[in-house]
Amino acid sequence: MAFGNRAGTMGLESLETQPRAPLSQSSFELNEVTISALQRGMAQGRYSARSVVELYLQRIAALDHAGPKLRALLEVNPDAIALANALDRERKAGKVRGPLHGIPVLLKDVVDTADQMHSTAGSLALMGSIPTRDAFIAERLRSAGAILLGKTNLSEWSNSRSTHATNGWSARGGLTKNAYVLDRTACGSSSGTGVSIAANLGAIGIGVETDGSIACPASANSLVGIKPTVGLVSRSGLIPVTYSFDTAGPIARTVTDAAILLGVLAGVDPRDPATSASQGRALTDYTKALDKAALKGARIGVLRRDLAEHSPVSGVLADSLNALRSAGAILIDNLELPTFEDLQIPKAVVQLCELKDAIREYLSQRPAAEKHRTLADLIRFNEQNAEQELKWFGQEFFETAETTKGRETRDYQPALARCYSLTRTMGLDRVLGEKKLDAVVSLAANVPFTTDLLTGDHPIVRNSFVSAIAGYPRITVPAGFVRGLPVGISFMGAPWTESRLIGLGFAFEQLVHARQVPRFLPTAALGDP
């Protein structure tokens, strides 16, 4: 089986009007546009859904395949123009489905869509078979009038294949580049979604996280990312890593846009039993939580772990904490929570065991054309196509997972219980309760490091694992820049407190206005932090 350099890219080549040189930020008509601004423009007749789609397709052609060649997208939807035309006819007839009517959305390539687009997790193994049913969240987006504009690149198999992979690389799409400094990591695994939204290749995007895959690309790309409580958003039709930790969530340029998107995604789905717990808790409108005064009187714990006093990001955290205090927040400093080292072994056991079962269950639902049904099939495919699939790193995680008995492994249940004990009972439940906190704030990640495909990713400050493994919500918001590189902070809280976290994140955003548009610099001017 032969594969091209950009396997699966559709639709762009047919655009007669596509520009061949990069568009500057100032010249792009939809630069930093919000959902509400697009809706106003369409209501007033300045834009149509079709014209918006066409502008984004031109932008994608100029920046993703020409210019800096971001490699943020794997393909665009060849039906996007037709979908836009249909939604324009609805609007003309007086039917507007809601705030996402006619809004282009980009999806991480783990979200099944029953259309002409592939769903591959960035792997060449799943090319050639297309899902016959939308993921639940894709159904919700279509019903809300959103246009599924394309699938974004990612860390292949959501970083679950190798123990020393490079974020943002997939065999199908190559390496996604950070839009701010092109030789830096875009983080991941929702790398392409982060870069696409940062570079204004789409209005809003969908990320999917097991541990940090929304928070880290949001931080590295000066974006807002919401990782919901596990069970608020359905996982059915998503290419999985785990049953216990996975969830989809919004990635956007503003807290308001992320809140609008979350309201569309949330809801009970019979295909995902975890969502039954969201009955009566899921909201259809999270914008009601947007409150500039939300920080006043809020009790917020500060998690400083892994942060040296004179590290490059220490100033960003200090400025962020000062901003929180100035808005009336009460800070409780130097929280003690279980460390990543405490969780490393039980977390790995859970992921290995669940990965084997989750992949088998997912692949069993693929259409008849799908040649791969088990993790062993994928391992064999990678070995047979090593020149493309294994050229930069291996599949040690896949191979170790295959040696387990899945969730029947003897150590699996004790490991899962240990994960929840450390992150819930001894972790967030304890500090939130004992300190009477509304949230815990921490750096989302360190500054994006220089990408190195030969040796893999560098260690980073990442406190996302506490809320990720607990299955608790988190919002990441732009906080500042270090030598031109973005840094974000995250607010995490108790389960089902998305509204409270959105309020805190919005108040912080409106206070600091930290987001900047990317300039596509080839390298950091002052060297590696």
N, C-alpha and C positions, 0 to 999 in steps of 0.2 A: 504494500500500500504506500503510495507516494503522497507526500504532504508538501505544500508550498510554504513559503516564508510567512505568509499571513493567512493560513488556512481559515476558511469560514468567513472572511470579510465579505460583506454583501452591500450592494446598494450605492456605495460612494462613487464607483467608477461611472455610473450612469448619469451623474449630475452634470449637465452641460455647463452650468454656471459656476462650478466649483472653482475657487481661487487656487492658484498654485504657489502663492507666497503667504507667509504667516500674516495674520491680521494682528495689528497692535491692539492692546487693551482698549485704548481710547477710541479706536475706529469701530469696534464691534458694538453694534446697536443694542444687543442684549446683555452687555457687560454688567455683571453683578445684579441682574434683574431679579426681582422677587416674584413669588406667586401672585401676590395681590396686584403688583404693577402689571403683570401680564394679563390678569383678569380685567383690570381697568382698560388696558389697551385694546383688548378684544371686544369689550363691551362698547367702547367708543368708536370701534371700526378702524383704529390705527393699525391693528394687527388682526390676523386670523390665525387659527390653529395651524393652517398650512404654511403661512408665511413664517411663523415661529419655528416650525419644524425645518423649513428650508434654510433659515438663518443658522440654526444649530448644525445642520448637515454641512453647510459651507465652513463653519467654524471647525468642525471635526476634520474635514478634508485639509484645512489649512494648517492645523496644529498637530493632529495626531498622525497623519501620513506624510505631510510635508513639514517645512519649518523645523521645529525642535524634535519632531517625530516622537511624541510622548508615549505611544503604544499603550494608551489607556483603554482603548476599546478593542474588542475582538470582532465585532460586527455591528452593523446598523440594521434596523428592521426594514426590509424592502417594502413592507406594507405601511410604513409610517405616513406617507403622503395620503394614501387612501383613507387611513384611519382619521387623519386630520380633516380631510374633506367631509367625511361623514359627521364629525363633531361640529364642523362649521355649519352644516345643514341643520343640525339640531338646534344650534344657537339661533340661527336665522328664523327657525320655526318657534322660537320662544322657550326652548327647553335647555336649561343649563343644569347639569347634574350636581354641581357643587364646586368647591374651590379648585379642584384639580381638572375641571373640564377644559380639555385642549392643552394641558400642560405636559411637556415631554419629560419622561422619567427614564433614567438609566439604571439597569439592573446588574448586580454582580452575577457573573456567569455560573452561579449555582442555583438560580431561580428558574424552574421549568416554565416554559411558555409553549403553548400548543399553536405555533405559527411556523414561519419559515426560518426562525432562528434556532441555533443549536443551544444545548445546555450541556456543558462539558467539564466544568470545574477547571478549565484551562488545559485539559488533557487531550491529546490526540486520540486516546482510546475510545472516547465517546462521540467522536465525529462520525457522521453517517446515520445516526438514529436520532430522531427528533421526538420529544415527549408528545403524547396524544392528549394530555390534559394540563391546563395551567396549574401552577402552584396556587395555593389559596390566596396568597398575597397578590399574585398577578391577577387573579379573578377580581379581587377587591379593587385593584387599581383600574382595571378596565371598566368595571361597573361605575367607578367614580368619574369616568371620562378622561382618565390619564392616557397619554400615548406612550406605549412602551417603545422607546426610541432605539435602544440597543443594549448589548451585553458588554460588560466591562471586564478587562483583564484582571488577574488576581495572582496571588501566590498559589501555584498549582495545588489542587486538592486542598485548598484552604490551609496550607502549611502542615498538612497531616501526613506527608509522604516521607520526609527526611528529617533527621535530627539536626542538620546544619544547612538548611535551605536558604535561599536568598529571597527576601520579600519582594513581591511584584513580578517574579519571573514565572512564566508558564511556557511549556513546549509549544502550545498553540499560538501564543501572542508575543513571546519574547519578553524583554525586561521593560516594565513600566518605569518611566523617569519622573522624578519629583519636579513639578512645574516651577518651583521657586529656584532650585539649583539642580541642574539636570543630572549631575553625577552623584546626587544624594538619594537615599532610600525614600520611596513613597510610603514606606511601612506597609503593613498588611494584616490580614490577608486581603482585605477589601481595597487593594492598592488602586486598581483602575477606577473604581467609583470615586475614591478620594481625589485623585488627580483630575478626573473628568469634571467634577463639580468645582474644584478649585480653579481650573482653567476655563470655566464657563463653556464647557462642551454640552451641557444640559442644564435643566432648571434645578432638578433635585435627583437624588440617587438612593439606591437601596444597598446597604451593606449587610453582611451576615457574619456573626461573631461566635466563636467558641471561647476564646480568651484574648481580648484586646484587638480583635480584627475590625472593630468599629472605632474604638478609642484611639488606637495608634495612627491609622491613616487620617483621622480627623485632626489629631494634633500635628502631624507632619505636613498637613496641607491647609492649615489655618481654617478649619471647618468646624461645624457643629455636628456631633454624632450622638444619637440616643441609642443606648443598649437597654431594651426594656426588661422588665421582669420576665423570666422564662415562663411562658404560658400566656402572655398578653398578646403575642403575635404568633400565628401558626407557623409551624415548620413543614407542613405537608407540601410535597413537591419541591423541597430544597435538597440539593445534594449534601448529605450530612457528614459530620465528623463524629458527633456524639448525640445521644438522646438527652443527656442530663444538662448540658451547658449551652447548646446551640440556640441562637435566636437571630432573627432579622431585625433591622432597625433603620431609621432614616439617617442619611448623610446630606447635609445642606449647608448653605452659606450663612443662614441666619437661624436663630432659635425659633422664630415665628414659622418659617417654612418647615423646619423639622417637626414642630408641633402639629401643623396642618397635616403633614404626611403621616404622622403616627396615628392620628384619628382615623385615617382611612385604613391603615394596616391592622389595627387592633380588632379582635373579635373572636368569638367561639367558633371552632371548626371541628366537626365530628371526626375528621381524619387525623387530628392531633389531640389525643386525650389530655395533654397538658393544658390546653386552652380552656378546659371545663372550669378550672380554678378562676378564670377571668370573668366568669358570669357575674354580672352586677358590678364589676370593677372596671371593665374596659369602657372608655369614653369615646364618643364620636367627635368631640371637639375639645382638644387640649389647648386651644388658644385662649380659653377662659382662664388659664393659669398664668398668662403673660402679665406680669405685674412688676413695674419698675421699683416698687417699694418692698418687694418680697424679701430682701436681705435685712430689712430693719427688724431687729429683735431675734433674727434667726440664730440658733445655736449650731455652730459648725465646728466639727473636729478637724484638726490638721494632721495629716499623715505625711511625715517628712522622710520616710525610709529611703535608703540608698542615695541620699542627697548630701554630697560633701559640701562643707561650708562655702567653698570658693569654686564650686562647679559652675559651668557656663550658664546653667538654668537657675541657679540660686537667686539671681536678681529678679527673674521673671516671677518666681514664687513669692519673693518678698514684696514685689510691687502688687501682685494679686491679692495678697493678704492685707496689705494696706488699703487697697480699694474696698475689700469686703468690710474692713473696720469702718472706713469712712461712710459706708452706706448703712451703718448701724448693726452689722453682724457681731455676734459675740463669739469669739474664737477660743476654742479649747485646744491647746497646743500639745504636740508630742504624744499623739496617741500610740498605744502599743497594740499591734495586731499580729497574728501569726504571719510568718515570713514565707516567701516563695520556697525556701529550702524545706520548711516544715511540710509543705504541700507537694513537693516535687514528685515523690514516689507514689503516694496514693492517687494524685491527679493523673500521672502517666499510666497507672494500672487501669483506671476508669476509661481513659481515652483509648487505650489499646484494645480493651475488651469490647467497648461499645462501637468502636470504628468497624471492627470485623462484622458485627451483626447489622449495624446501621447501613453499611455499604451493600451487604447482601440483600437486605430488605428493600432498599431503594432501587437497586438494579433489577430486582424481580418485577418492578412496576414499569420498567422501560418497555418500549414497543418491541415487536417480534424481530425487527431488524437489528436490535442490540445484540452484539456478539459476546458481551462480557456480563457475567451474572454474579461473580464473587470477587473478593479481594485477590484470591489466587489468580484469577483470570487477568486482573489488572497488572499484577506483578509480572506475569508471563509476557503480557503485551509490552511492558516497559523494557524487559530484557531483550525482546525481539526487535525493539525499535530504540535501542540504547543510544544510537548516534543523535537522535532528536530528543528523547525523553531523559536520558541519564547523562547528558553531556556536561552538566555543571555540578550535579549532586545526585546522591543515590536515593534509595527507597527503604532505608533501614527501619523506619517506623512502620511502613506497610508490612515488611517481612516479619518484624517482631509481633505485630498484631495478628498475623496469619498463624503464628505458632500457638496462640491462645485458644481457649474454648469459648471465646466470646463472653457473654454474660453468665455462662455456666462455669467460668473459671472460679476456682475456690476462693481466690483473694479478691474477687471483684466486689462483692457486697460489703465486706469490711472496708475496702478502700473507698467506696462511695460514701459510706457512713463517716469515715474519717474526714473526707473532703467537706462534708456538710457540717461536721462538728467543729472543724477548725475555722471555717469561713462564716458560719452562722452562729452556733451556740457560743463558741469561744472568740468569735470575730465580730462581725458587724452587729449582730443582735446584742452582744454584751456591751460594746462601746456606745451604741445608739441608746440603749436603755439606761446604762449606768450614768452616762453623762447627759442624758436627756437631749440628745442631738437631733436636729432636723436632717443633717447630712454630714458626710465626711468629705473633705476636699483634699486633693493631692495633685501633683503633676501627673499629666496623662502619659508623658513619655519624655525622653531626652530630646535634644536636637537631632534631626535626621543625620545619620552618619554616612560616610562615603560608601557607595555600593561596591561590593567586592564579590564577584561571582565565583572566584577561585576558592575563597576561604569561608564564604557564607557571611551571615549577618553578625554584627557586633552586639555585645550585651547592651541593654538599654534600661533606663529607669522606667519601670512599668508597674504601676500599682493596680492595674485593671484586674489582675487575677482574683483579688478578694471578692469583688462583686460578680465576676464572671462565674467562678466556681460555686458561689452561694446561689446564683441564679437571680440576683437582685439588680435593680435598675441603676443606670449611670448616665449622666449627660456630660459630654466633653465640649468645651467652648474655647475659642481662640483666646490666648492670654498675652502673647507678645512674640518678640523675635529676638534671636541671638545671632548676630552676624548675618542677617538676612534669612535666617532659617526659622520656621514657625515652631512655636511651643504652645500647647494647650493645657488647661487644667480640667479636672474631672470632679463632679459632685456625684457621690453615690449615697444611696439610702436604703431604707427598708423596702420589702416587697410592696408593689402596687402604689408606690409614692411618686410615680412619674410626674404627676401634676406639680407636686411640691418642688421637685428637682428642676422641672422646666421653668417654674417661677424664679428659682434662684439663679439658674443659668441665664435667663433673660435679663434679670436685673444686673448681673455682672456684665453681660454683653453690652447693655445700654450705658454702663458706667465707663467701660474701658475702650470700647470700639477698637479692638485689637486687630481685627482681620484686615489684611492687605491683599491686593491682587498680585498674582505672580508675575515675574519679569523674565522667566525662562533663562536665567543666568547659566553659563556653561559650568562654572565652578564657584565655590565660595571665595570671595575676594581676599579674605584674611586667613585662609587656610583652614585646616581641620580643627574644630573646637576641642 
